Amino acid sequence: MAKASCLFFASLYLSLAFGTSAVAASRDEAELLIDKARIVIEEMAVSRDKVIPEDLLRDCAGVAIMPGMFKGGFIVGGSYGKGIVLANQGGRWSGPAFTYLGAGSVGFQIGVESIDLILVIIGQKAMDSFLRTSFKLGGDVAVAAGPVGAQASAATDIMMNGGIFSYSRAKGLFAGISLEGAVIGSQWELNESFYGTGNIKSILYGQVESPASARRLLSSISKLKK
């Protein structure tokens, strides 16, 4: 009996220790994603290549940032990255919640390339898609390579009906990118470890207080629109 009790408590201790370690690792990953996203935003603010129109950032419902996303392969390629999404309600930014993007592609692609991806979310309906477990770009939500220049064209379907404009940055330069067929989903574990809740709605709409690192990101994106 004593031996069985010792084994039980040893197993319990190891489980708790492993669980604590896993939570700490998730928290560190979350902090790193936020910091990388903030750097992408701050570098875009000082870049000469100001390709994302200011009126999109001013009027959008939110922005998702996937820093250091990997793409490429040989013959059959694909892309995958983790990132964050922020909500914009009348100029007040909240979040971030943690998300991921995965996309498959077929073609003659050689090598692996790391890119930064920025998604500008137009309309509340498109923004609410991030509350789901996952959704498909081009199927559940309209997506198009983002327009360039000082002004976004109001004639596009996305500007009128909502959807997502996508931009990528490789080697310091931003450009529109097509993401038809890509899947976006929530990172429940990262949200849980960072906020203590996996409820994305409460995170994105200001019901959960943002930690200091998240507030620095919110400050950086607020300055970007000025």
Secondary structure, DSSP 8 states (H G I E B T S, - for coil): -HHHHHHHHHHHHHHHHHHHHHHHHHHHHHHHHHHHHHHHHHHHHH-S---S-HHHHHH-SEEEEEEEEEEEESSEEEEEEEEEEEEEETTEEEEEEEEEEEEEEES---SEEEEEEEEEEESHHHHHGGGSSEEEBTTTB-EEE---SSS--TTSHHHHH-EEEEEEEETTEEEE---TT-EEEE-HHHHHHHHS---HHHHHTTSS---HHHHHHHHHHHHHT-
